[in-house]
Amino acid sequence: MFNSLITRVNPLKMSLRFTSKVIPLFDRVLVQRVKPEAKTTGGIYIPQKSQETLNEGVVIATGPGATDRQTGKLIPMAVKPGDRVLLPNYGGNTVNINKEEFILYRDTDLLAKLQ
């Protein structure tokens, strides 16, 4: 179900035009949550109240990475734009850009990268 949702709706293409001016700082990651399907395979529409929130998102933009305090070297990011990630239930900062909702997380707050 999740794979078919990602192939039909590509939030990365839709959101790049809105977020081209937003570049997260340090080890921050800008994520757009994947929206659940509003229609079943049989053609029945699911009411918005009955839809569950998915803990899956697409990385829209990333910062350059965190700086190691002892050595001063840059720690590279674990994700890149376009990656699908597993999100925590709580946390992150909600950001609204041009009526689109995004969430800003630290790189270490993301739970997993999905393939």
Biopython code that builds the backbone (N, CA, C, O; Angstrom):
import numpy as np
from Bio.PDB.StructureBuilder import StructureBuilder

atoms = [
    (1, "MET", "N", (0.811, -1.188, 0.000)),
    (1, "MET", "CA", (0.000, 0.000, 0.000)),
    (1, "MET", "C", (0.859, 1.258, 0.000)),
    (1, "MET", "O", (0.561, 2.214, -0.717)),
    (2, "PHE", "N", (1.931, 1.265, 0.805)),
    (2, "PHE", "CA", (2.755, 2.455, 0.883)),
    (2, "PHE", "C", (3.519, 2.686, -0.408)),
    (2, "PHE", "O", (3.666, 3.831, -0.835)),
    (3, "ASN", "N", (4.008, 1.627, -1.040)),
    (3, "ASN", "CA", (4.761, 1.779, -2.274)),
    (3, "ASN", "C", (3.893, 2.349, -3.387)),
    (3, "ASN", "O", (4.353, 3.189, -4.160)),
    (4, "SER", "N", (2.633, 1.897, -3.479)),
    (4, "SER", "CA", (1.751, 2.420, -4.518)),
    (4, "SER", "C", (1.435, 3.886, -4.278)),
    (4, "SER", "O", (1.246, 4.645, -5.229)),
    (5, "LEU", "N", (1.376, 4.286, -3.027)),
    (5, "LEU", "CA", (1.102, 5.678, -2.700)),
    (5, "LEU", "C", (2.260, 6.569, -3.121)),
    (5, "LEU", "O", (2.048, 7.665, -3.641)),
    (6, "ILE", "N", (3.474, 6.106, -2.901)),
    (6, "ILE", "CA", (4.641, 6.900, -3.254)),
    (6, "ILE", "C", (4.773, 7.038, -4.765)),
    (6, "ILE", "O", (5.140, 8.106, -5.254)),
    (7, "THR", "N", (4.481, 5.984, -5.508)),
    (7, "THR", "CA", (4.641, 6.062, -6.955)),
    (7, "THR", "C", (3.569, 6.940, -7.597)),
    (7, "THR", "O", (3.827, 7.572, -8.622)),
    (8, "ARG", "N", (2.386, 6.990, -7.021)),
    (8, "ARG", "CA", (1.324, 7.808, -7.612)),
    (8, "ARG", "C", (1.517, 9.288, -7.320)),
    (8, "ARG", "O", (1.359, 10.119, -8.214)),
    (9, "VAL", "N", (1.855, 9.627, -6.088)),
    (9, "VAL", "CA", (2.006, 11.018, -5.695)),
    (9, "VAL", "C", (3.455, 11.220, -5.303)),
    (9, "VAL", "O", (3.937, 10.603, -4.353)),
    (10, "ASN", "N", (4.143, 12.071, -6.019)),
    (10, "ASN", "CA", (5.530, 12.347, -5.700)),
    (10, "ASN", "C", (5.608, 13.712, -5.037)),
    (10, "ASN", "O", (5.689, 14.724, -5.732)),
    (11, "PRO", "N", (5.586, 13.767, -3.695)),
    (11, "PRO", "CA", (5.602, 15.058, -3.018)),
    (11, "PRO", "C", (6.886, 15.834, -3.252)),
    (11, "PRO", "O", (6.903, 17.057, -3.113)),
    (12, "LEU", "N", (7.961, 15.141, -3.606)),
    (12, "LEU", "CA", (9.217, 15.833, -3.843)),
    (12, "LEU", "C", (9.083, 16.781, -5.028)),
    (12, "LEU", "O", (9.536, 17.923, -4.948)),
    (13, "LYS", "N", (8.471, 16.336, -6.125)),
    (13, "LYS", "CA", (8.308, 17.192, -7.303)),
    (13, "LYS", "C", (7.375, 18.357, -7.012)),
    (13, "LYS", "O", (7.613, 19.482, -7.452)),
    (14, "MET", "N", (6.301, 18.076, -6.259)),
    (14, "MET", "CA", (5.343, 19.133, -5.948)),
    (14, "MET", "C", (5.949, 20.169, -5.018)),
    (14, "MET", "O", (5.666, 21.360, -5.153)),
    (15, "SER", "N", (6.767, 19.743, -4.088)),
    (15, "SER", "CA", (7.236, 20.627, -3.038)),
    (15, "SER", "C", (8.509, 21.372, -3.379)),
    (15, "SER", "O", (8.819, 22.376, -2.738)),
    (16, "LEU", "N", (9.253, 20.913, -4.368)),
    (16, "LEU", "CA", (10.505, 21.583, -4.687)),
    (16, "LEU", "C", (10.294, 23.022, -5.139)),
    (16, "LEU", "O", (11.116, 23.889, -4.845)),
    (17, "ARG", "N", (9.221, 23.280, -5.837)),
    (17, "ARG", "CA", (8.998, 24.651, -6.288)),
    (17, "ARG", "C", (8.663, 25.569, -5.118)),
    (17, "ARG", "O", (8.951, 26.765, -5.176)),
    (18, "PHE", "N", (8.058, 25.033, -4.052)),
    (18, "PHE", "CA", (7.703, 25.850, -2.892)),
    (18, "PHE", "C", (8.894, 26.053, -1.962)),
    (18, "PHE", "O", (9.006, 27.095, -1.315)),
    (19, "THR", "N", (9.769, 25.080, -1.892)),
    (19, "THR", "CA", (10.828, 25.126, -0.896)),
    (19, "THR", "C", (12.195, 25.430, -1.481)),
    (19, "THR", "O", (13.212, 25.191, -0.830)),
    (20, "SER", "N", (12.235, 25.947, -2.687)),
    (20, "SER", "CA", (13.529, 26.207, -3.303)),
    (20, "SER", "C", (14.321, 27.257, -2.540)),
    (20, "SER", "O", (15.544, 27.310, -2.666)),
    (21, "LYS", "N", (13.660, 28.084, -1.758)),
    (21, "LYS", "CA", (14.346, 29.122, -0.999)),
    (21, "LYS", "C", (14.577, 28.729, 0.453)),
    (21, "LYS", "O", (15.177, 29.501, 1.200)),
    (22, "VAL", "N", (14.122, 27.562, 0.874)),
    (22, "VAL", "CA", (14.279, 27.123, 2.257)),
    (22, "VAL", "C", (15.431, 26.124, 2.321)),
    (22, "VAL", "O", (15.353, 25.034, 1.754)),
    (23, "ILE", "N", (16.487, 26.504, 3.008)),
    (23, "ILE", "CA", (17.627, 25.617, 3.208)),
    (23, "ILE", "C", (17.822, 25.455, 4.709)),
    (23, "ILE", "O", (18.172, 26.422, 5.387)),
    (24, "PRO", "N", (17.603, 24.246, 5.247)),
    (24, "PRO", "CA", (17.779, 24.035, 6.689)),
    (24, "PRO", "C", (19.234, 24.268, 7.112)),
    (24, "PRO", "O", (20.159, 24.077, 6.323)),
    (25, "LEU", "N", (19.414, 24.675, 8.343)),
    (25, "LEU", "CA", (20.748, 24.906, 8.885)),
    (25, "LEU", "C", (21.251, 23.682, 9.632)),
    (25, "LEU", "O", (20.463, 22.883, 10.137)),
    (26, "PHE", "N", (22.557, 23.543, 9.698)),
    (26, "PHE", "CA", (23.257, 22.509, 10.458)),
    (26, "PHE", "C", (22.748, 21.112, 10.123)),
    (26, "PHE", "O", (22.801, 20.700, 8.964)),
    (27, "ASP", "N", (22.255, 20.375, 11.120)),
    (27, "ASP", "CA", (21.829, 18.991, 10.887)),
    (27, "ASP", "C", (20.309, 18.874, 10.807)),
    (27, "ASP", "O", (19.747, 17.846, 11.187)),
    (28, "ARG", "N", (19.650, 19.904, 10.324)),
    (28, "ARG", "CA", (18.188, 19.890, 10.194)),
    (28, "ARG", "C", (17.773, 19.290, 8.860)),
    (28, "ARG", "O", (18.481, 19.391, 7.858)),
    (29, "VAL", "N", (16.590, 18.655, 8.879)),
    (29, "VAL", "CA", (16.046, 18.003, 7.689)),
    (29, "VAL", "C", (14.601, 18.477, 7.520)),
    (29, "VAL", "O", (13.810, 18.396, 8.460)),
    (30, "LEU", "N", (14.254, 18.967, 6.334)),
    (30, "LEU", "CA", (12.894, 19.394, 6.023)),
    (30, "LEU", "C", (12.171, 18.218, 5.379)),
    (30, "LEU", "O", (12.593, 17.717, 4.336)),
    (31, "VAL", "N", (11.075, 17.778, 6.007)),
    (31, "VAL", "CA", (10.356, 16.574, 5.589)),
    (31, "VAL", "C", (8.904, 16.930, 5.321)),
    (31, "VAL", "O", (8.307, 17.738, 6.033)),
    (32, "GLN", "N", (8.343, 16.316, 4.283)),
    (32, "GLN", "CA", (6.906, 16.424, 4.049)),
    (32, "GLN", "C", (6.293, 15.061, 4.310)),
    (32, "GLN", "O", (6.687, 14.058, 3.715)),
    (33, "ARG", "N", (5.325, 15.043, 5.207)),
    (33, "ARG", "CA", (4.659, 13.796, 5.571)),
    (33, "ARG", "C", (3.850, 13.272, 4.388)),
    (33, "ARG", "O", (3.199, 14.046, 3.686)),
    (34, "VAL", "N", (3.889, 11.963, 4.167)),
    (34, "VAL", "CA", (3.121, 11.330, 3.099)),
    (34, "VAL", "C", (1.656, 11.299, 3.512)),
    (34, "VAL", "O", (1.317, 10.893, 4.624)),
    (35, "LYS", "N", (0.808, 11.728, 2.613)),
    (35, "LYS", "CA", (-0.636, 11.752, 2.908)),
    (35, "LYS", "C", (-1.245, 10.400, 2.562)),
    (35, "LYS", "O", (-0.914, 9.822, 1.526)),
    (36, "PRO", "N", (-2.139, 9.883, 3.421)),
    (36, "PRO", "CA", (-2.774, 8.596, 3.114)),
    (36, "PRO", "C", (-3.734, 8.726, 1.940)),
    (36, "PRO", "O", (-4.224, 9.813, 1.633)),
    (37, "GLU", "N", (-3.992, 7.597, 1.293)),
    (37, "GLU", "CA", (-4.911, 7.600, 0.158)),
    (37, "GLU", "C", (-6.316, 7.939, 0.629)),
    (37, "GLU", "O", (-6.758, 7.470, 1.677)),
    (38, "ALA", "N", (-7.010, 8.752, -0.149)),
    (38, "ALA", "CA", (-8.376, 9.140, 0.185)),
    (38, "ALA", "C", (-9.386, 8.225, -0.486)),
    (38, "ALA", "O", (-10.587, 8.333, -0.235)),
    (39, "LYS", "N", (-8.907, 7.326, -1.337)),
    (39, "LYS", "CA", (-9.796, 6.468, -2.100)),
    (39, "LYS", "C", (-9.246, 5.041, -2.070)),
    (39, "LYS", "O", (-8.047, 4.832, -2.259)),
    (40, "THR", "N", (-10.116, 4.067, -1.835)),
    (40, "THR", "CA", (-9.697, 2.670, -1.826)),
    (40, "THR", "C", (-9.549, 2.151, -3.252)),
    (40, "THR", "O", (-9.923, 2.835, -4.206)),
    (41, "THR", "N", (-9.009, 0.952, -3.399)),
    (41, "THR", "CA", (-8.865, 0.374, -4.740)),
    (41, "THR", "C", (-10.215, 0.093, -5.375)),
    (41, "THR", "O", (-10.322, 0.032, -6.600)),
    (42, "GLY", "N", (-11.247, -0.080, -4.559)),
    (42, "GLY", "CA", (-12.589, -0.316, -5.081)),
    (42, "GLY", "C", (-13.313, 0.959, -5.471)),
    (42, "GLY", "O", (-14.426, 0.898, -5.995)),
    (43, "GLY", "N", (-12.701, 2.125, -5.223)),
    (43, "GLY", "CA", (-13.303, 3.392, -5.618)),
    (43, "GLY", "C", (-14.089, 4.081, -4.514)),
    (43, "GLY", "O", (-14.739, 5.096, -4.766)),
    (44, "ILE", "N", (-14.042, 3.554, -3.301)),
    (44, "ILE", "CA", (-14.776, 4.150, -2.182)),
    (44, "ILE", "C", (-13.895, 5.217, -1.534)),
    (44, "ILE", "O", (-12.726, 4.971, -1.239)),
    (45, "TYR", "N", (-14.464, 6.405, -1.317)),
    (45, "TYR", "CA", (-13.726, 7.485, -0.683)),
    (45, "TYR", "C", (-13.753, 7.316, 0.836)),
    (45, "TYR", "O", (-14.801, 7.036, 1.420)),
    (46, "ILE", "N", (-12.604, 7.486, 1.461)),
    (46, "ILE", "CA", (-12.476, 7.363, 2.911)),
    (46, "ILE", "C", (-12.596, 8.763, 3.503)),
    (46, "ILE", "O", (-11.898, 9.674, 3.058)),
    (47, "PRO", "N", (-13.473, 8.957, 4.508)),
    (47, "PRO", "CA", (-13.581, 10.270, 5.134)),
    (47, "PRO", "C", (-12.258, 10.666, 5.789)),
    (47, "PRO", "O", (-11.495, 9.813, 6.243)),
    (48, "GLN", "N", (-12.004, 11.958, 5.827)),
    (48, "GLN", "CA", (-10.737, 12.446, 6.351)),
    (48, "GLN", "C", (-10.567, 12.074, 7.824)),
    (48, "GLN", "O", (-9.445, 11.831, 8.267)),
    (49, "LYS", "N", (-11.650, 12.026, 8.583)),
    (49, "LYS", "CA", (-11.557, 11.674, 10.003)),
    (49, "LYS", "C", (-11.161, 10.217, 10.202)),
    (49, "LYS", "O", (-10.572, 9.871, 11.226)),
    (50, "SER", "N", (-11.475, 9.368, 9.245)),
    (50, "SER", "CA", (-11.159, 7.946, 9.354)),
    (50, "SER", "C", (-9.760, 7.608, 8.857)),
    (50, "SER", "O", (-9.266, 6.505, 9.092)),
    (51, "GLN", "N", (-9.130, 8.535, 8.183)),
    (51, "GLN", "CA", (-7.789, 8.266, 7.658)),
    (51, "GLN", "C", (-6.778, 8.351, 8.789)),
    (51, "GLN", "O", (-6.859, 9.228, 9.649)),
    (52, "GLU", "N", (-5.835, 7.439, 8.776)),
    (52, "GLU", "CA", (-4.789, 7.449, 9.795)),
    (52, "GLU", "C", (-3.597, 8.259, 9.296)),
    (52, "GLU", "O", (-3.358, 8.360, 8.093)),
    (53, "THR", "N", (-2.855, 8.833, 10.237)),
    (53, "THR", "CA", (-1.641, 9.537, 9.850)),
    (53, "THR", "C", (-0.510, 8.533, 9.705)),
    (53, "THR", "O", (-0.297, 7.684, 10.571)),
    (54, "LEU", "N", (0.197, 8.642, 8.616)),
    (54, "LEU", "CA", (1.305, 7.738, 8.357)),
    (54, "LEU", "C", (2.582, 8.311, 8.963)),
    (54, "LEU", "O", (2.790, 9.524, 8.969)),
    (55, "ASN", "N", (3.420, 7.436, 9.466)),
    (55, "ASN", "CA", (4.703, 7.862, 10.025)),
    (55, "ASN", "C", (5.786, 7.784, 8.961)),
    (55, "ASN", "O", (6.918, 7.387, 9.239)),
    (56, "GLU", "N", (5.436, 8.161, 7.761)),
    (56, "GLU", "CA", (6.363, 8.113, 6.650)),
    (56, "GLU", "C", (6.406, 9.485, 6.001)),
    (56, "GLU", "O", (5.385, 10.167, 5.906)),
    (57, "GLY", "N", (7.589, 9.887, 5.554)),
    (57, "GLY", "CA", (7.728, 11.175, 4.903)),
    (57, "GLY", "C", (8.802, 11.139, 3.843)),
    (57, "GLY", "O", (9.549, 10.169, 3.718)),
    (58, "VAL", "N", (8.867, 12.217, 3.080)),
    (58, "VAL", "CA", (9.872, 12.363, 2.027)),
    (58, "VAL", "C", (10.744, 13.554, 2.390)),
    (58, "VAL", "O", (10.235, 14.624, 2.724)),
    (59, "VAL", "N", (12.055, 13.369, 2.326)),
    (59, "VAL", "CA", (13.003, 14.444, 2.625)),
    (59, "VAL", "C", (12.982, 15.435, 1.468)),
    (59, "VAL", "O", (13.191, 15.062, 0.313)),
    (60, "ILE", "N", (12.732, 16.688, 1.785)),
    (60, "ILE", "CA", (12.658, 17.741, 0.778)),
    (60, "ILE", "C", (13.996, 18.480, 0.682)),
    (60, "ILE", "O", (14.475, 18.756, -0.418)),
    (61, "ALA", "N", (14.598, 18.801, 1.832)),
    (61, "ALA", "CA", (15.871, 19.522, 1.852)),
    (61, "ALA", "C", (16.634, 19.159, 3.117)),
    (61, "ALA", "O", (16.035, 18.797, 4.130)),
    (62, "THR", "N", (17.951, 19.256, 3.053)),
    (62, "THR", "CA", (18.790, 18.982, 4.220)),
    (62, "THR", "C", (19.798, 20.103, 4.394)),
    (62, "THR", "O", (20.131, 20.821, 3.451)),
    (63, "GLY", "N", (20.272, 20.233, 5.618)),
    (63, "GLY", "CA", (21.348, 21.172, 5.903)),
    (63, "GLY", "C", (22.684, 20.542, 5.553)),
    (63, "GLY", "O", (22.724, 19.402, 5.090)),
    (64, "PRO", "N", (23.778, 21.263, 5.764)),
    (64, "PRO", "CA", (25.096, 20.722, 5.427)),
    (64, "PRO", "C", (25.571, 19.634, 6.377)),
    (64, "PRO", "O", (26.423, 18.827, 6.005)),
    (65, "GLY", "N", (25.046, 19.593, 7.586)),
    (65, "GLY", "CA", (25.472, 18.599, 8.570)),
    (65, "GLY", "C", (25.899, 19.285, 9.851)),
    (65, "GLY", "O", (26.037, 20.507, 9.900)),
    (66, "ALA", "N", (26.106, 18.487, 10.889)),
    (66, "ALA", "CA", (26.516, 19.015, 12.183)),
    (66, "ALA", "C", (28.038, 19.105, 12.242)),
    (66, "ALA", "O", (28.739, 18.405, 11.511)),
    (67, "THR", "N", (28.534, 19.963, 13.109)),
    (67, "THR", "CA", (29.969, 20.101, 13.308)),
    (67, "THR", "C", (30.358, 19.375, 14.586)),
    (67, "THR", "O", (29.733, 19.566, 15.629)),
    (68, "ASP", "N", (31.389, 18.546, 14.503)),
    (68, "ASP", "CA", (31.888, 17.851, 15.677)),
    (68, "ASP", "C", (32.563, 18.875, 16.585)),
    (68, "ASP", "O", (33.430, 19.627, 16.140)),
    (69, "ARG", "N", (32.170, 18.905, 17.846)),
    (69, "ARG", "CA", (32.682, 19.934, 18.758)),
    (69, "ARG", "C", (34.156, 19.739, 19.109)),
    (69, "ARG", "O", (34.853, 20.712, 19.396)),
    (70, "GLN", "N", (34.632, 18.516, 19.092)),
    (70, "GLN", "CA", (36.020, 18.272, 19.468)),
    (70, "GLN", "C", (36.989, 18.499, 18.313)),
    (70, "GLN", "O", (38.036, 19.121, 18.491)),
    (71, "THR", "N", (36.642, 17.998, 17.134)),
    (71, "THR", "CA", (37.566, 18.103, 16.001)),
    (71, "THR", "C", (37.240, 19.260, 15.072)),
    (71, "THR", "O", (38.110, 19.723, 14.334)),
    (72, "GLY", "N", (36.005, 19.733, 15.096)),
    (72, "GLY", "CA", (35.598, 20.818, 14.214)),
    (72, "GLY", "C", (35.259, 20.365, 12.807)),
    (72, "GLY", "O", (34.985, 21.192, 11.937)),
    (73, "LYS", "N", (35.273, 19.062, 12.575)),
    (73, "LYS", "CA", (34.961, 18.535, 11.238)),
    (73, "LYS", "C", (33.458, 18.408, 11.055)),
    (73, "LYS", "O", (32.710, 18.259, 12.022)),
    (74, "LEU", "N", (33.032, 18.469, 9.809)),
    (74, "LEU", "CA", (31.621, 18.367, 9.467)),
    (74, "LEU", "C", (31.183, 16.898, 9.446)),
    (74, "LEU", "O", (31.810, 16.067, 8.788)),
    (75, "ILE", "N", (30.116, 16.589, 10.159)),
    (75, "ILE", "CA", (29.546, 15.241, 10.164)),
    (75, "ILE", "C", (28.494, 15.214, 9.057)),
    (75, "ILE", "O", (27.527, 15.973, 9.127)),
    (76, "PRO", "N", (28.648, 14.371, 8.044)),
    (76, "PRO", "CA", (27.701, 14.380, 6.922)),
    (76, "PRO", "C", (26.311, 13.889, 7.336)),
    (76, "PRO", "O", (26.154, 13.164, 8.319)),
    (77, "MET", "N", (25.327, 14.300, 6.569)),
    (77, "MET", "CA", (23.940, 13.912, 6.831)),
    (77, "MET", "C", (23.720, 12.452, 6.435)),
    (77, "MET", "O", (24.365, 11.945, 5.517)),
    (78, "ALA", "N", (22.802, 11.783, 7.139)),
    (78, "ALA", "CA", (22.497, 10.382, 6.839)),
    (78, "ALA", "C", (21.467, 10.256, 5.719)),
    (78, "ALA", "O", (21.327, 9.184, 5.132)),
    (79, "VAL", "N", (20.749, 11.331, 5.416)),
    (79, "VAL", "CA", (19.719, 11.301, 4.370)),
    (79, "VAL", "C", (20.000, 12.406, 3.362)),
    (79, "VAL", "O", (20.755, 13.340, 3.628)),
    (80, "LYS", "N", (19.369, 12.274, 2.193)),
    (80, "LYS", "CA", (19.490, 13.295, 1.156)),
    (80, "LYS", "C", (18.091, 13.573, 0.600)),
    (80, "LYS", "O", (17.188, 12.765, 0.816)),
    (81, "PRO", "N", (17.884, 14.676, -0.100)),
    (81, "PRO", "CA", (16.561, 14.971, -0.653)),
    (81, "PRO", "C", (16.072, 13.840, -1.562)),
    (81, "PRO", "O", (16.813, 13.317, -2.395)),
    (82, "GLY", "N", (14.806, 13.486, -1.375)),
    (82, "GLY", "CA", (14.201, 12.408, -2.145)),
    (82, "GLY", "C", (14.101, 11.102, -1.375)),
    (82, "GLY", "O", (13.358, 10.209, -1.781)),
    (83, "ASP", "N", (14.837, 10.967, -0.263)),
    (83, "ASP", "CA", (14.777, 9.743, 0.541)),
    (83, "ASP", "C", (13.450, 9.657, 1.283)),
    (83, "ASP", "O", (12.909, 10.662, 1.743)),
    (84, "ARG", "N", (12.938, 8.429, 1.388)),
    (84, "ARG", "CA", (11.747, 8.184, 2.219)),
    (84, "ARG", "C", (12.236, 7.792, 3.600)),
    (84, "ARG", "O", (13.130, 6.957, 3.732)),
    (85, "VAL", "N", (11.652, 8.394, 4.631)),
    (85, "VAL", "CA", (12.096, 8.163, 6.000)),
    (85, "VAL", "C", (10.923, 7.819, 6.907)),
    (85, "VAL", "O", (9.776, 8.166, 6.626)),
    (86, "LEU", "N", (11.235, 7.128, 8.002)),
    (86, "LEU", "CA", (10.263, 6.799, 9.036)),
    (86, "LEU", "C", (10.360, 7.880, 10.106)),
    (86, "LEU", "O", (11.440, 8.142, 10.635)),
    (87, "LEU", "N", (9.231, 8.503, 10.423)),
    (87, "LEU", "CA", (9.204, 9.645, 11.337)),
    (87, "LEU", "C", (8.776, 9.232, 12.737)),
    (87, "LEU", "O", (8.015, 8.276, 12.886)),
    (88, "PRO", "N", (9.248, 9.928, 13.769)),
    (88, "PRO", "CA", (8.766, 9.657, 15.123)),
    (88, "PRO", "C", (7.339, 10.184, 15.286)),
    (88, "PRO", "O", (6.901, 11.059, 14.539)),
    (89, "ASN", "N", (6.619, 9.641, 16.272)),
    (89, "ASN", "CA", (5.237, 10.083, 16.505)),
    (89, "ASN", "C", (5.177, 11.534, 16.970)),
    (89, "ASN", "O", (4.256, 12.268, 16.609)),
    (90, "TYR", "N", (6.146, 11.943, 17.762)),
    (90, "TYR", "CA", (6.149, 13.300, 18.310)),
    (90, "TYR", "C", (7.481, 13.962, 17.977)),
    (90, "TYR", "O", (8.470, 13.287, 17.690)),
    (91, "GLY", "N", (7.490, 15.268, 18.019)),
    (91, "GLY", "CA", (8.718, 16.011, 17.786)),
    (91, "GLY", "C", (8.690, 16.732, 16.461)),
    (91, "GLY", "O", (7.729, 16.637, 15.698)),
    (92, "GLY", "N", (9.746, 17.445, 16.205)),
    (92, "GLY", "CA", (9.837, 18.221, 14.973)),
    (92, "GLY", "C", (9.099, 19.542, 15.107)),
    (92, "GLY", "O", (8.239, 19.706, 15.973)),
    (93, "ASN", "N", (9.443, 20.468, 14.250)),
    (93, "ASN", "CA", (8.793, 21.783, 14.214)),
    (93, "ASN", "C", (8.010, 21.899, 12.928)),
    (93, "ASN", "O", (8.559, 21.719, 11.841)),
    (94, "THR", "N", (6.735, 22.197, 13.043)),
    (94, "THR", "CA", (5.879, 22.349, 11.875)),
    (94, "THR", "C", (6.136, 23.694, 11.219)),
    (94, "THR", "O", (6.168, 24.729, 11.884)),
    (95, "VAL", "N", (6.319, 23.663, 9.897)),
    (95, "VAL", "CA", (6.576, 24.869, 9.117)),
    (95, "VAL", "C", (5.571, 24.898, 7.977)),
    (95, "VAL", "O", (5.432, 23.914, 7.251)),
    (96, "ASN", "N", (4.869, 26.013, 7.812)),
    (96, "ASN", "CA", (3.934, 26.175, 6.699)),
    (96, "ASN", "C", (4.550, 27.105, 5.670)),
    (96, "ASN", "O", (4.884, 28.252, 5.965)),
    (97, "ILE", "N", (4.695, 26.585, 4.443)),
    (97, "ILE", "CA", (5.267, 27.367, 3.347)),
    (97, "ILE", "C", (4.275, 27.307, 2.194)),
    (97, "ILE", "O", (4.001, 26.235, 1.654)),
    (98, "ASN", "N", (3.740, 28.464, 1.820)),
    (98, "ASN", "CA", (2.759, 28.548, 0.719)),
    (98, "ASN", "C", (1.618, 27.551, 0.887)),
    (98, "ASN", "O", (1.268, 26.842, -0.057)),
    (99, "LYS", "N", (1.049, 27.495, 2.056)),
    (99, "LYS", "CA", (-0.101, 26.641, 2.394)),
    (99, "LYS", "C", (0.232, 25.147, 2.357)),
    (99, "LYS", "O", (-0.681, 24.322, 2.378)),
    (100, "GLU", "N", (1.506, 24.784, 2.302)),
    (100, "GLU", "CA", (1.952, 23.401, 2.393)),
    (100, "GLU", "C", (2.570, 23.206, 3.770)),
    (100, "GLU", "O", (3.270, 24.084, 4.272)),
    (101, "GLU", "N", (2.308, 22.048, 4.381)),
    (101, "GLU", "CA", (2.839, 21.785, 5.718)),
    (101, "GLU", "C", (4.074, 20.891, 5.631)),
    (101, "GLU", "O", (4.047, 19.831, 5.005)),
    (102, "PHE", "N", (5.147, 21.332, 6.265)),
    (102, "PHE", "CA", (6.399, 20.589, 6.337)),
    (102, "PHE", "C", (6.789, 20.457, 7.794)),
    (102, "PHE", "O", (6.295, 21.195, 8.647)),
    (103, "ILE", "N", (7.680, 19.513, 8.081)),
    (103, "ILE", "CA", (8.167, 19.324, 9.438)),
    (103, "ILE", "C", (9.686, 19.366, 9.404)),
    (103, "ILE", "O", (10.316, 18.754, 8.542)),
    (104, "LEU", "N", (10.262, 20.088, 10.342)),
    (104, "LEU", "CA", (11.702, 20.234, 10.440)),
    (104, "LEU", "C", (12.204, 19.369, 11.587)),
    (104, "LEU", "O", (11.829, 19.585, 12.740)),
    (105, "TYR", "N", (13.056, 18.386, 11.275)),
    (105, "TYR", "CA", (13.621, 17.474, 12.269)),
    (105, "TYR", "C", (15.132, 17.613, 12.289)),
    (105, "TYR", "O", (15.738, 18.122, 11.346)),
    (106, "ARG", "N", (15.731, 17.151, 13.382)),
    (106, "ARG", "CA", (17.180, 16.955, 13.397)),
    (106, "ARG", "C", (17.456, 15.628, 12.696)),
    (106, "ARG", "O", (16.607, 14.736, 12.692)),
    (107, "ASP", "N", (18.627, 15.499, 12.113)),
    (107, "ASP", "CA", (19.007, 14.274, 11.415)),
    (107, "ASP", "C", (18.953, 13.070, 12.354)),
    (107, "ASP", "O", (18.575, 11.977, 11.933)),
    (108, "THR", "N", (19.325, 13.259, 13.615)),
    (108, "THR", "CA", (19.340, 12.145, 14.568)),
    (108, "THR", "C", (17.943, 11.777, 15.060)),
    (108, "THR", "O", (17.774, 10.712, 15.654)),
    (109, "ASP", "N", (16.930, 12.626, 14.832)),
    (109, "ASP", "CA", (15.563, 12.316, 15.257)),
    (109, "ASP", "C", (14.847, 11.363, 14.329)),
    (109, "ASP", "O", (13.889, 10.707, 14.738)),
    (110, "LEU", "N", (15.292, 11.269, 13.078)),
    (110, "LEU", "CA", (14.645, 10.374, 12.117)),
    (110, "LEU", "C", (14.929, 8.926, 12.518)),
    (110, "LEU", "O", (16.049, 8.593, 12.906)),
    (111, "LEU", "N", (13.912, 8.069, 12.421)),
    (111, "LEU", "CA", (14.031, 6.705, 12.904)),
    (111, "LEU", "C", (14.709, 5.760, 11.924)),
    (111, "LEU", "O", (15.531, 4.940, 12.332)),
    (112, "ALA", "N", (14.380, 5.860, 10.638)),
    (112, "ALA", "CA", (14.946, 4.936, 9.655)),
    (112, "ALA", "C", (14.794, 5.516, 8.263)),
    (112, "ALA", "O", (13.963, 6.392, 8.024)),
    (113, "LYS", "N", (15.615, 5.012, 7.347)),
    (113, "LYS", "CA", (15.486, 5.338, 5.936)),
    (113, "LYS", "C", (14.813, 4.154, 5.263)),
    (113, "LYS", "O", (15.258, 3.018, 5.426)),
    (114, "LEU", "N", (13.742, 4.401, 4.506)),
    (114, "LEU", "CA", (12.985, 3.332, 3.846)),
    (114, "LEU", "C", (13.457, 3.189, 2.399)),
    (114, "LEU", "O", (13.772, 4.171, 1.726)),
    (115, "GLN", "N", (13.495, 1.936, 1.942)),
    (115, "GLN", "CA", (13.917, 1.699, 0.561)),
    (115, "GLN", "C", (12.843, 0.995, -0.213)),
    (115, "GLN", "O", (13.020, 0.711, -1.398)),
]
sb = StructureBuilder()
sb.init_structure("model")
sb.init_model(0)
sb.init_chain("A")
sb.init_seg("    ")
for serial, (resi, resn, name, xyz) in enumerate(atoms, 1):
    if name == "N":
        sb.init_residue(resn, " ", resi, " ")
    sb.init_atom(name, np.array(xyz, "f"), 0.0, 1.0, " ", f" {name:<3s}", serial, name[0])
structure = sb.get_structure()
